[in-house]
Amino acid sequence: MDLTEKLAELERKRMETVAKLKERLKYFHGIKHENADSEYKYNQIKVLEAHVLSLTEEIEELKAKIRYSQGPLA
């Protein structure tokens, strides 16, 4: 798998994860006191947010590698 294919795959994964995150946020109304279900939903949202951040960082690093591999004239 070359760098551009990997970049496309990561961007696809990020779009899917953002869609999942938006869906979870749509029905989330905060953490209710001593409610395990709302705490679980909150944790799921935080995990998805961290995953999006991780994918975004990896995409930026890959874009930098692609620019570097193309040389100074690109």
C-alpha positions in Angstrom: 0.0 0.0 0.0 1.5 3.3 -1.0 1.2 6.6 0.9 -1.7 8.0 -1.1 -3.8 4.8 -0.7 -3.0 4.9 3.1 -4.0 8.6 3.2 -7.3 7.8 1.5 -8.0 4.9 3.8 -7.3 7.1 6.9 -9.5 9.9 5.6 -12.3 7.4 5.0 -11.9 6.0 8.6 -12.0 9.6 10.0 -15.2 10.4 8.1 -16.8 7.2 9.4 -15.7 8.0 13.0 -16.9 11.6 12.8 -20.3 10.3 11.6 -20.5 7.9 14.5 -19.5 10.7 16.9 -22.2 13.1 15.6 -24.8 10.3 15.9 -23.8 9.7 19.6 -23.8 13.4 20.4 -27.2 13.9 18.9 -28.8 11.8 21.6 -26.4 12.6 24.5 -27.8 15.1 27.1 -25.0 15.1 29.6 -24.1 12.8 32.5 -26.9 12.2 35.0 -25.9 11.8 38.6 -25.1 8.2 39.4 -26.4 6.9 36.1 -24.2 4.2 34.6 -25.8 4.4 31.2 -25.1 8.1 30.8 -21.5 7.6 32.0 -21.0 4.8 29.5 -22.3 7.0 26.7 -20.0 9.8 27.8 -17.0 7.4 27.8 -17.9 6.2 24.3 -18.0 9.8 23.1 -14.6 10.6 24.6 -13.1 7.5 23.0 -14.5 8.5 19.6 -13.2 12.0 20.0 -9.7 10.7 20.9 -9.9 8.4 17.8 -10.7 11.3 15.5 -7.8 13.3 17.0 -5.5 10.4 16.5 -6.6 9.8 12.9 -6.2 13.6 12.2 -2.7 13.6 13.6 -1.7 10.5 11.5 -3.2 12.1 8.4 -1.2 15.3 8.9 2.0 13.3 9.4 1.3 11.3 6.2 0.6 14.4 4.2 3.9 15.8 5.4 5.7 12.6 4.3 4.0 12.8 0.9 5.0 16.5 0.4 8.6 15.6 1.5 8.8 12.7 -0.9 7.7 14.8 -3.8 10.6 17.1 -3.4 11.0 20.9 -3.1 9.5 21.7 -6.5 6.1 20.1 -5.9 
